[in-house]
Amino acid sequence: MQISATELKQKTHLLNHIEEEDIIVTKHSKPFAVIIEYEKYRKLQEELGEKENRRKIEALESLGAYRLGGKDFARIKSEMET
């Protein structure tokens, strides 16, 4: 669903539909915000975190670095796998 910021202020009952679909809020015909259901947001955050962690592990492996912030490489990797 796409709606202007002004319409959203006037029709707040539309927020009841966020479980059914994402709501894109526009301001002056340009995307301004996206409203999504909390569980979907949480899953996206987890996926981004996992992707970032995999990228860091790959960087460490390619550099041959085995110590980072007081934790050794094996410990960091084992935390990622659990």
TIVO-2410 file (N, C-alpha, C; in nm, 3 decimals):
# residues 82
REC num residu      c1      c2      c3 atome chaine
REC   1      M   0.085  -0.116   0.000     N      A
REC   1      M   0.000   0.000   0.000    CA      A
REC   1      M   0.090   0.123   0.000     C      A
REC   2      Q   0.057   0.220  -0.080     N      A
REC   2      Q   0.131   0.346  -0.082    CA      A
REC   2      Q   0.037   0.458  -0.041     C      A
REC   3      I   0.085   0.543   0.049     N      A
REC   3      I   0.001   0.648   0.104    CA      A
REC   3      I   0.087   0.770   0.135     C      A
REC   4      S   0.030   0.887   0.126     N      A
REC   4      S   0.107   1.008   0.157    CA      A
REC   4      S   0.112   1.027   0.309     C      A
REC   5      A   0.211   1.100   0.355     N      A
REC   5      A   0.226   1.125   0.499    CA      A
REC   5      A   0.101   1.196   0.553     C      A
REC   6      T   0.046   1.287   0.477     N      A
REC   6      T  -0.074   1.360   0.519    CA      A
REC   6      T  -0.193   1.266   0.533     C      A
REC   7      E  -0.210   1.178   0.435     N      A
REC   7      E  -0.321   1.081   0.442    CA      A
REC   7      E  -0.305   0.989   0.562     C      A
REC   8      L  -0.181   0.948   0.591     N      A
REC   8      L  -0.159   0.860   0.704    CA      A
REC   8      L  -0.195   0.928   0.835     C      A
REC   9      K  -0.162   1.055   0.847     N      A
REC   9      K  -0.199   1.130   0.968    CA      A
REC   9      K  -0.351   1.137   0.983     C      A
REC  10      Q  -0.420   1.150   0.872     N      A
REC  10      Q  -0.565   1.162   0.876    CA      A
REC  10      Q  -0.635   1.027   0.893     C      A
REC  11      K  -0.569   0.920   0.847     N      A
REC  11      K  -0.632   0.789   0.847    CA      A
REC  11      K  -0.544   0.688   0.920     C      A
REC  12      T  -0.519   0.713   1.046     N      A
REC  12      T  -0.429   0.625   1.122    CA      A
REC  12      T  -0.481   0.482   1.132     C      A
REC  13      H  -0.610   0.461   1.109     N      A
REC  13      H  -0.664   0.325   1.114    CA      A
REC  13      H  -0.600   0.235   1.008     C      A
REC  14      L  -0.536   0.292   0.907     N      A
REC  14      L  -0.469   0.213   0.804    CA      A
REC  14      L  -0.350   0.134   0.861     C      A
REC  15      L  -0.299   0.177   0.974     N      A
REC  15      L  -0.189   0.106   1.036    CA      A
REC  15      L  -0.230  -0.033   1.083     C      A
REC  16      N  -0.360  -0.057   1.093     N      A
REC  16      N  -0.408  -0.189   1.132    CA      A
REC  16      N  -0.376  -0.294   1.026     C      A
REC  17      H  -0.339  -0.251   0.907     N      A
REC  17      H  -0.316  -0.343   0.795    CA      A
REC  17      H  -0.169  -0.381   0.777     C      A
REC  18      I  -0.083  -0.343   0.869     N      A
REC  18      I   0.059  -0.370   0.846    CA      A
REC  18      I   0.094  -0.518   0.851     C      A
REC  19      E   0.010  -0.601   0.909     N      A
REC  19      E   0.037  -0.745   0.907    CA      A
REC  19      E   0.003  -0.803   0.771     C      A
REC  20      E  -0.087  -0.739   0.699     N      A
REC  20      E  -0.128  -0.789   0.569    CA      A
REC  20      E  -0.033  -0.745   0.458     C      A
REC  21      E   0.020  -0.624   0.468     N      A
REC  21      E   0.110  -0.573   0.365    CA      A
REC  21      E   0.194  -0.459   0.421     C      A
REC  22      D   0.304  -0.430   0.352     N      A
REC  22      D   0.387  -0.318   0.391    CA      A
REC  22      D   0.321  -0.188   0.346     C      A
REC  23      I   0.345  -0.082   0.421     N      A
REC  23      I   0.289   0.047   0.386    CA      A
REC  23      I   0.406   0.140   0.353     C      A
REC  24      I   0.405   0.196   0.233     N      A
REC  24      I   0.507   0.292   0.193    CA      A
REC  24      I   0.449   0.430   0.207     C      A
REC  25      V   0.515   0.512   0.289     N      A
REC  25      V   0.468   0.648   0.313    CA      A
REC  25      V   0.548   0.741   0.223     C      A
REC  26      T   0.478   0.826   0.151     N      A
REC  26      T   0.545   0.920   0.062    CA      A
REC  26      T   0.528   1.062   0.113     C      A
REC  27      K   0.623   1.146   0.077     N      A
REC  27      K   0.618   1.288   0.111    CA      A
REC  27      K   0.656   1.363  -0.015     C      A
REC  28      H   0.564   1.444  -0.063     N      A
REC  28      H   0.584   1.516  -0.189    CA      A
REC  28      H   0.614   1.418  -0.303     C      A
REC  29      S   0.539   1.308  -0.307     N      A
REC  29      S   0.547   1.203  -0.410    CA      A
REC  29      S   0.678   1.126  -0.411     C      A
REC  30      K   0.759   1.137  -0.305     N      A
REC  30      K   0.884   1.061  -0.295    CA      A
REC  30      K   0.876   0.970  -0.173     C      A
REC  31      P   0.934   0.850  -0.182     N      A
REC  31      P   0.932   0.759  -0.067    CA      A
REC  31      P   0.992   0.826   0.056     C      A
REC  32      F   0.924   0.813   0.168     N      A
REC  32      F   0.965   0.880   0.292    CA      A
REC  32      F   0.991   0.778   0.403     C      A
REC  33      A   0.907   0.676   0.410     N      A
REC  33      A   0.919   0.574   0.514    CA      A
REC  33      A   0.849   0.446   0.469     C      A
REC  34      V   0.888   0.336   0.529     N      A
REC  34      V   0.821   0.209   0.506    CA      A
REC  34      V   0.781   0.154   0.641     C      A
REC  35      I   0.657   0.115   0.653     N      A
REC  35      I   0.606   0.059   0.778    CA      A
REC  35      I   0.584  -0.089   0.754     C      A
REC  36      I   0.651  -0.172   0.836     N      A
REC  36      I   0.636  -0.316   0.822    CA      A
REC  36      I   0.602  -0.376   0.957     C      A
REC  37      E   0.553  -0.498   0.954     N      A
REC  37      E   0.518  -0.570   1.074    CA      A
REC  37      E   0.646  -0.598   1.154     C      A
REC  38      Y   0.639  -0.594   1.287     N      A
REC  38      Y   0.756  -0.604   1.373    CA      A
REC  38      Y   0.834  -0.735   1.353     C      A
REC  39      E   0.764  -0.847   1.342     N      A
REC  39      E   0.832  -0.976   1.325    CA      A
REC  39      E   0.910  -0.980   1.194     C      A
REC  40      K   0.853  -0.922   1.090     N      A
REC  40      K   0.923  -0.916   0.961    CA      A
REC  40      K   1.048  -0.829   0.975     C      A
REC  41      Y   1.036  -0.718   1.046     N      A
REC  41      Y   1.151  -0.630   1.071    CA      A
REC  41      Y   1.260  -0.705   1.149     C      A
REC  42      R   1.220  -0.779   1.250     N      A
REC  42      R   1.316  -0.853   1.332    CA      A
REC  42      R   1.390  -0.958   1.247     C      A
REC  43      K   1.319  -1.028   1.160     N      A
REC  43      K   1.381  -1.126   1.072    CA      A
REC  43      K   1.480  -1.060   0.977     C      A
REC  44      L   1.444  -0.945   0.923     N      A
REC  44      L   1.535  -0.872   0.834    CA      A
REC  44      L   1.662  -0.833   0.908     C      A
REC  45      Q   1.647  -0.787   1.032     N      A
REC  45      Q   1.763  -0.748   1.113    CA      A
REC  45      Q   1.853  -0.869   1.139     C      A
REC  46      E   1.793  -0.984   1.169     N      A
REC  46      E   1.871  -1.105   1.193    CA      A
REC  46      E   1.948  -1.145   1.068     C      A
REC  47      E   1.881  -1.140   0.952     N      A
REC  47      E   1.947  -1.176   0.827    CA      A
REC  47      E   2.062  -1.082   0.796     C      A
REC  48      L   2.042  -0.954   0.818     N      A
REC  48      L   2.149  -0.857   0.795    CA      A
REC  48      L   2.266  -0.881   0.889     C      A
REC  49      G   2.236  -0.912   1.014     N      A
REC  49      G   2.341  -0.939   1.112    CA      A
REC  49      G   2.421  -1.063   1.075     C      A
REC  50      E   2.352  -1.168   1.030     N      A
REC  50      E   2.419  -1.290   0.990    CA      A
REC  50      E   2.508  -1.265   0.868     C      A
REC  51      K   2.456  -1.189   0.773     N      A
REC  51      K   2.534  -1.158   0.652    CA      A
REC  51      K   2.659  -1.078   0.688     C      A
REC  52      E   2.644  -0.981   0.776     N      A
REC  52      E   2.756  -0.900   0.821    CA      A
REC  52      E   2.860  -0.985   0.895     C      A
REC  53      N   2.815  -1.075   0.979     N      A
REC  53      N   2.907  -1.162   1.052    CA      A
REC  53      N   2.982  -1.255   0.957     C      A
REC  54      R   2.912  -1.311   0.858     N      A
REC  54      R   2.979  -1.397   0.760    CA      A
REC  54      R   3.086  -1.319   0.684     C      A
REC  55      R   3.054  -1.196   0.650     N      A
REC  55      R   3.149  -1.110   0.578    CA      A
REC  55      R   3.273  -1.084   0.662     C      A
REC  56      K   3.253  -1.059   0.792     N      A
REC  56      K   3.366  -1.034   0.882    CA      A
REC  56      K   3.453  -1.159   0.895     C      A
REC  57      I   3.390  -1.275   0.908     N      A
REC  57      I   3.465  -1.400   0.919    CA      A
REC  57      I   3.548  -1.422   0.792     C      A
REC  58      E   3.488  -1.401   0.677     N      A
REC  58      E   3.561  -1.418   0.551    CA      A
REC  58      E   3.679  -1.322   0.543     C      A
REC  59      A   3.659  -1.198   0.589     N      A
REC  59      A   3.768  -1.100   0.588    CA      A
REC  59      A   3.881  -1.144   0.680     C      A
REC  60      L   3.846  -1.193   0.798     N      A
REC  60      L   3.948  -1.241   0.892    CA      A
REC  60      L   4.025  -1.358   0.833     C      A
REC  61      E   3.953  -1.450   0.772     N      A
REC  61      E   4.019  -1.567   0.713    CA      A
REC  61      E   4.114  -1.524   0.600     C      A
REC  62      S   4.070  -1.431   0.518     N      A
REC  62      S   4.154  -1.389   0.406    CA      A
REC  62      S   4.277  -1.312   0.451     C      A
REC  63      L   4.267  -1.242   0.563     N      A
REC  63      L   4.381  -1.167   0.615    CA      A
REC  63      L   4.474  -1.254   0.699     C      A
REC  64      G   4.424  -1.366   0.742     N      A
REC  64      G   4.502  -1.450   0.831    CA      A
REC  64      G   4.509  -1.393   0.971     C      A
REC  65      A   4.419  -1.301   1.003     N      A
REC  65      A   4.418  -1.239   1.137    CA      A
REC  65      A   4.352  -1.336   1.233     C      A
REC  66      Y   4.414  -1.357   1.349     N      A
REC  66      Y   4.362  -1.452   1.445    CA      A
REC  66      Y   4.331  -1.390   1.580     C      A
REC  67      R   4.349  -1.260   1.594     N      A
REC  67      R   4.312  -1.194   1.719    CA      A
REC  67      R   4.238  -1.066   1.686     C      A
REC  68      L   4.127  -1.046   1.756     N      A
REC  68      L   4.046  -0.926   1.733    CA      A
REC  68      L   3.977  -0.889   1.863     C      A
REC  69      G   4.011  -0.776   1.917     N      A
REC  69      G   3.945  -0.727   2.037    CA      A
REC  69      G   3.951  -0.822   2.154     C      A
REC  70      G   4.061  -0.893   2.170     N      A
REC  70      G   4.076  -0.982   2.282    CA      A
REC  70      G   4.019  -1.121   2.260     C      A
REC  71      K   3.946  -1.143   2.150     N      A
REC  71      K   3.892  -1.275   2.121    CA      A
REC  71      K   3.974  -1.336   2.008     C      A
REC  72      D   4.001  -1.464   2.019     N      A
REC  72      D   4.072  -1.526   1.910    CA      A
REC  72      D   3.973  -1.569   1.801     C      A
REC  73      F   4.028  -1.596   1.685     N      A
REC  73      F   3.948  -1.627   1.568    CA      A
REC  73      F   3.857  -1.748   1.590     C      A
REC  74      A   3.908  -1.852   1.649     N      A
REC  74      A   3.828  -1.973   1.672    CA      A
REC  74      A   3.707  -1.943   1.759     C      A
REC  75      R   3.724  -1.859   1.859     N      A
REC  75      R   3.614  -1.825   1.950    CA      A
REC  75      R   3.507  -1.744   1.877     C      A
REC  76      I   3.551  -1.648   1.797     N      A
REC  76      I   3.456  -1.567   1.719    CA      A
REC  76      I   3.377  -1.657   1.625     C      A
REC  77      K   3.448  -1.746   1.558     N      A
REC  77      K   3.382  -1.836   1.460    CA      A
REC  77      K   3.284  -1.929   1.531     C      A
REC  78      S   3.321  -1.980   1.648     N      A
REC  78      S   3.231  -2.071   1.719    CA      A
REC  78      S   3.105  -1.997   1.767     C      A
REC  79      E   3.118  -1.871   1.802     N      A
REC  79      E   3.001  -1.792   1.841    CA      A
REC  79      E   2.908  -1.773   1.723     C      A
REC  80      M   2.964  -1.763   1.603     N      A
REC  80      M   2.884  -1.746   1.483    CA      A
REC  80      M   2.806  -1.872   1.449     C      A
REC  81      E   2.865  -1.985   1.477     N      A
REC  81      E   2.804  -2.112   1.438    CA      A
REC  81      E   2.693  -2.155   1.534     C      A
REC  82      T   2.687  -2.095   1.652     N      A
REC  82      T   2.582  -2.135   1.748    CA      A
REC  82      T   2.461  -2.049   1.735     C      A
***
